[in-house]
């Protein structure tokens, strides 16, 4: 009878230890999942910013080309240090 009780106690302790390990690993996996979701959200935000920047740049380039190609007079281009370039 005593041996059976000791065996039952050992099984209960082993189960508790396993449950604690499962809980600990589950918590770690949940934290990893949250970190991955945050990273994906950051990437999505960065991609949206980049897309908007590219749209602004494209619009600016189109405006410049329209001005340059449709100017009624010649245009003179220079660099900030006044070097000519054509």
C-alpha positions in Angstrom: 0.0 0.0 0.0 2.8 2.4 0.9 4.6 1.6 -2.4 1.4 2.4 -4.3 1.1 5.7 -2.5 4.7 6.6 -3.3 4.2 5.7 -6.9 1.1 7.8 -7.1 2.9 10.8 -5.5 5.8 10.4 -8.0 3.4 10.4 -10.9 1.7 13.5 -9.5 5.0 15.3 -9.2 6.1 14.2 -12.6 2.8 15.5 -14.1 3.2 18.8 -12.3 6.7 19.2 -13.6 5.6 18.4 -17.2 2.7 20.9 -16.9 5.1 23.6 -15.7 7.4 22.9 -18.6 4.5 23.0 -21.1 3.3 26.3 -19.6 6.8 27.8 -19.8 7.3 26.7 -23.4 3.8 27.9 -24.4 4.5 31.3 -22.9 7.8 31.5 -24.8 6.0 30.6 -28.0 3.3 33.2 -27.4 6.0 35.9 -26.9 7.7 34.8 -30.1 4.4 35.0 -32.0 3.8 38.5 -30.6 7.4 39.6 -31.7 6.9 38.1 -35.1 3.5 39.9 -35.5 5.1 43.2 -34.4 7.9 42.7 -36.9 5.4 42.1 -39.7 3.4 45.2 -38.7 6.7 47.3 -38.8 7.5 45.8 -42.2 4.1 46.6 -43.5 4.4 50.2 -42.2 7.8 50.6 -43.8 6.6 49.2 -47.1 3.7 51.7 -47.1 6.1 54.6 -46.4 8.3 53.5 -49.2 5.4 53.2 -51.6 4.2 56.7 -50.8 7.8 58.1 -51.1 8.1 56.4 -54.5 4.8 57.9 -55.6 5.9 61.4 -54.5 9.2 61.0 -56.3 7.5 59.8 -59.5 5.1 62.7 -59.5 8.0 65.1 -58.9 10.0 63.6 -61.8 6.9 63.8 -64.1 6.5 67.5 -63.2 10.2 68.2 -63.9 10.1 66.4 -67.2 6.9 68.2 -68.3 8.4 71.6 -67.4 11.7 70.8 -69.1 10.2 69.3 -72.2 7.5 72.0 -72.6 9.5 75.1 -71.6 9.0 77.9 -74.2 12.6 79.0 -73.6 15.9 77.2 -73.2 16.9 76.0 -69.7 20.3 76.3 -68.2 21.3 73.7 -65.6 24.0 74.0 -63.0 25.1 72.4 -59.8 25.1 74.1 -56.4 28.8 74.9 -56.8 27.9 76.5 -60.2 29.4 73.9 -62.4 27.6 73.6 -65.8 26.1 70.3 -66.8 23.9 69.5 -69.8 
